[in-house]
Amino acid sequence: MDCFSENRIAEIRKLTPVERWYHLPGTSNPADLPSRGCSPKQLLESKWWEGPNWLYEDPEIWPFSNFDNNEEEICAERKKNLVSTLLSVDNINTWHLNHFSGYNKTIRMIAWIFRFLHNCRRSGEKDIGELTAQEYQTAENFVIKLIQQECFSNENVQRISGLNLFYDEDGVIRLKSRVSNREDTKNYHFPVVLPSKHPLVNQLIMDKHVKACHVEYGLPDYDAVDKISLCRKARKIQSLRGDLRARFRTEYLGQLKLKCNEKTGQEIAIGDLVFVEESNSKRMDWPIARVVVFPASI
């Protein structure tokens, strides 16, 4: 229904009650004559200008037509309202980060939750024992999709609109790289798209970095090293150093014991964590050591 007809109908409904409405057959409606086609002479001789004769008679003798309500046509003519659903990413849901600070522990926690739900739905034999590789992979795919839904919503889709992306069989957003024809793993051919500032992504980077013993895999390309990337890397290192210092104060500093004066008579025991004093560095930068006894030195 066009805007003109909609406005006219709205005005008629506002000015007249529904009980006074009548349905007129198209053949008896003089207003439909121009739309059906006629010559100028027929238009002048028709009742289009003054209306039909029965309009001046009593309403009881007006023509009447029976018609059935077609719900499909009514729904097709009904005005449609566009509803957009947007996912807010201002407050990232980090419920899965409140119990464990490591990426591997977080994934295993999700996997154990999935196993519990699976066992609750089954009435027969339950899954027991250690987690399988398939259960771990299912939990990891779930967490990855959760991160992508949080950070790549409709309002942030422009961040990845210029990339050649696709959904794999697990529903994970991946990138079609230029080395897809090379014989290598799936994660190398089609890497997973993840945001750079998500807390769980930082845990993933730290987990892989620790497993690699904090070594570099290779030197970056000369073209990739510029002022912007170096500044970004410096800020990342500074932020990581601040996080490590904060965790050190809360998790390790309370377990350390300072060597008391000789007047108290308390000595450091074997197995205690201690600081190794260095005169040319700050106390926060002193290395940590554990007191051990070697048989050869007794």
Helices and strands as residue ranges (DSSP letters): H 3-15, G 18-20, G 26-28, G 30-32, H 33-36, H 40-45, G 53-56, G 59-61, H 71-77, G 95-97, H 103-121, H 133-151, G 154-159, E 165-167, E 173-175, H 186-189, H 199-211, H 227-251, G 253-255, E 273-275, G 283-285, E 288-290, G 295-297
